[in-house]
């Protein structure tokens, strides 16, 4: 089960174009409707620079035994809608990875276990909170350090269970090298959840409590 969401998995759509690029989100995480943990995000902007932190902790149990464990922590700095620095560490059920990412100018240097690489231009991570997400053609995966080509399309309006009830939601589907992720927003542009199919055809969901 690889959760390439931090990316989000440490994120907004046309309907949410005016959403503030600042906030706190603590999502309850479910696997096939069974709670498995939390993913917390914090976004703060000061003097033109935005700082993002995220912390994901999942444990999947079977017959009282932990069958799968996932930990992910990331810290990001943004300026002018571009990611300028990122550090991330992941423990995906015993498989660990470290990513360091820095943009000294128009070139971006990415340092991962397989080696360093450089790419041109402004990049974003899988930032589901960010209003410019809908216009992106490539995104940085904070878990793998890979720059992934993506397609972002708007989804039909639907009803989503959140905060103990249901509400009308608009959404985006982010498709690319990883499995598609459906990201949900309220009519006011607040990020309220996401859904994705992970290993074994199981459904991973984020919902605000």
N, C-alpha and C positions, 0 to 999 in steps of 0.2 A: 504494500500500500504506500505509494509515494504521493505526498500531499504538496504538489507544486503550486500552492496557493498563496504563500506568504509574501507573501508575498507578498503574502498574502500573502501567501497564505502566509505582508505586511505585510483609495480605492474609489467621477460620478457621471451619469448619463445625460442625454439631451434634456430630459425633464428636470434634471438636478443641476443644470448649468450654473445656477446661482448659489449652490450649496457652499457653506463656509469650509475652507480648507483647514479646519481646526476642530478638535473634539476628542472625546474619549469613548471607546466602545469596548464592552466586555461581552463577548458572544459565548453562549453555551453551545457546545459542539455535540452533534449527534451522529451516530452511525446506524443507519436503518432505524431511526427514531429512538435509539437507545443512547442516553447521555454518556459521553466518554471523556469530557474535559472542558476546557475553556481556551479561548484565544483573546488576548487583550491587546488593544491598540491605543496609543496616545499620540496626538498630533498637536504641536504647539508652534506658533509663528511669532517671531520677535525680530524687529529691525530688518525685515525683508528675508529672513532665513527661517525655514521651517524644519523642525526636528521631529522625527517619527521614531517611536519605539514600539516593538511588538514582542509578545511572549505567548507561545502556544505550548500547552501541555495536555497530551491525550494518552489515555490508557484503555486498551480494549481487553476485556476479561472474558474468559470462557470457563464455565464450571468453577468459578472462584479463583482461577489462575490467570495472571496477566499474560495474554497471548501476543500483545503488540504494544509498544511504547514509543511515543513520539515527543520530542522536545525541540523547540525552535525559538531562538532569540535573535532579534535584529535591531540595529540602530541606523537611522538614515538622516542625512542632511540634504535639504533642497534649497535652491535659489532660483528665482525666476521661472518656476515650473520645471526645472531640470534637477535631476539627482546629481549631487556633487560628491557625496561620500556615503559609503555603506559598509558595515561590518555585520556578519551574520554567522551563527553557529547552529548546526543541526545535528541531532541524534535521532536517526530514523531507524528505530528498533535495533540499535547497536552499530549501524553504519553512520559514521560521523563525517561531517564536512565543515569546512571553514571557507568563507568568502570575504575578501577585502576588495573594495571597489573605490576608485578615486578618479575625479575628473580635474586635471590640472589646467584645463582650458577647453579647446575644441576637441581634444582627444580624451578618451576614457580608458583608464588602465584597470583591468580586472585581474585579480590574483586568486587562483583556485588551485586545488591539489594537482590538477593536470598541467599546471603551468600558467603563465601570465599571457594576456592578450590585450590588444587595444582596438577600440572602435571609434568611429567618428560621430560627432554631433551630440545633441541633447538626448538623454535617455530618461525613461521613467521605469520604476519597478512595477509590480502588479499592485498599484496603489488604488484600491477600490474606492477610497475616500476622495480621490482627486477629480475635479470636474473635467480635466483634459483627457481622462482615460479613454473616453469614447472616440477620440480622434487618433489614437495610437496605432501604428503598424508594427511596432516591435516593443518588447518589454524585457527588462532584466529579471530573471528568476533568482531571487535571493538565496534559495536553497542550493542551486547548482552552479550559480555564477554564469549561466548561459544566457545570451541574448536571443530571445525567441520571437520569430515572426508570428504576429497575431492578427485575427480579424475580430472586430467588435461590432455587433449588431444589436439593435433594439429588439426587445421581446414584447409580445402582446401584454396588455394590462391583465393582472390576475389578482387573486386573493391569496395572502400569505399569512400563516399563523405566526404571531409574534406578540410578546408582552402579554401573554395570557388570553389573547383573543385573535381575531383576524382583521386584516386591513387591506385596502386596495394598494397594490404595489406595481411599480413600473420596473423594468429590468433591462440588463445588458447580458448578452452571451459573449464571453471572451473565449475564442477558440485559437488553438495554435499547436505547438509541438506537444503540449501536455493535453490532458483531457479537458473538454469544455467546462467552463465555470459560469453558472447563471447567478448574477449579482442583483440583489433586490433593493429598491429604494422606495421610501414613502413618497406621496404626492408632493411633499415639501422638499424632497431631495435628500432626506436623511437615509444613510445606509442602514438597512435593517436586517440583512441576511444574505446568504448565498447557498447554492446547492451544487454538488458535483458528484459524478460517478467515479469511484476509485476502484482499487484492485478487487477482482472477484465480482464486479458488477454491483457493488454495494454503494449506497447513497450516503454521502457526507453532507451535513447541513450545519450552517451557522444561524442562530437566532438570538435576538436580544431578549433577555428575560423580562 
